[in-house]
């Protein structure tokens, strides 16, 4: 009986030791200021679309420079800002980038491409 108990104790100690050695994982996406930009877009005291676009472009460069992944919706939101500024080529480019990175968004991105000019 003493052998079973000491074997179980040794196994628990080994698990606790190995669990303490676990490394911290990096987040899947690099958000930068994206969430704040979306918040600023919907607030009544929001920044101009030019200022929001500039912030998002700067954050996008930081994400790419660090080798991080762009979060879902980032390109689409940036495209929306370009579309509101009348820059339809850049709007289409960003929406296509969203569709390429997240194929599950294809139906909605195609809808935006078809209907944004209206």
DAFEN-V469297 format. One record per helix or strand. SS is the DSSP state (alpha for helix, beta for strand). FROM is the first residue (numbers start at 1). LEN is the number of residues. If there is no record, write none. Layout:
ss:SS from:FROM len:LEN
ss:SS from:FROM len:LEN
This chain:
ss:alpha from:2 len:19
ss:alpha from:34 len:9
ss:alpha from:49 len:17
ss:alpha from:74 len:11
ss:alpha from:88 len:14
ss:alpha from:103 len:13
